[in-house]
Amino acid sequence: AQSVSQHNHHVILSEAASLELGCNYSYGGTVNLFWYVQYPGQHLQLLLKYFSGDPLVKGIKGFEAEFIKSKFSFNLRKPSVQWSDTAEYFCAVNARGTYKYIFGTGTRLKVLA
Amino acid sequence: DSGVTQTPKHLITATGQRVTLRCSPRSGDLSVYWYQQSLDQGLQFLIQYYNGEERAKGNILERFSAQQFPDLHSELNLSSLELGDSALYFCASGGGDIQYFGAGTRLSVL
């Protein structure tokens, strides 16, 4: 069965610190990968996605993620976080050719001003 | 604004009751997805409809059912409610591989 693991449940950083949130999935076939963000009191929004091609994908607000197929990972990064990045971040996987999406349990990021 | 509308925003009810959550997808989107977000289980995929037909099923309880109507809006029906059903229920719509989420319905079962 497919699964998605987000290793860090809570992360606290100071402004300007670098961020890396881990995401690992288990599925042997081809996948589409996503990172969503949920700001306090708001709905989930797509940060970035990977379908194919360059494994380093850039998203909105300075976020990027790297797909490492051999490690079944899709880690999210940002070189310098801002207070406004305080939110919950979800990694999601869709096995290509299926219609099910599996989300990780989320990582709550708190950025201290 | 994602273009996906969910009503109501909040719902408070008692155990054993039945409720209906409504979702209007973005204009042109044929797919509707339902998710349950609880503190202990994260975001769980419940069910997907595409153009009126059920397409995929996730961890949806037998007490829960959904449908998508000809105008593409969808309803999630939750019956015989239990305390553990208290959660945020999200609807998402999409035309391809990307989903656009609504603001959710917060269900509190007392």
Interface residues (C-beta under 8 A of the other chain):
Chain A: N32 F34 Y36 Q42 H43 L44 Q45 L46 K49 F51 F90 N94 T98 Y99 K100 Y101 I102 F103 G104 T105 G106
Chain B: S2 V4 S31 Y33 Y35 Q41 G42 L43 Q44 F45 Q48 Y50 R55 A56 G58 F90 A92 D97 I98 Q99 Y100 F101 G102 A103 G104
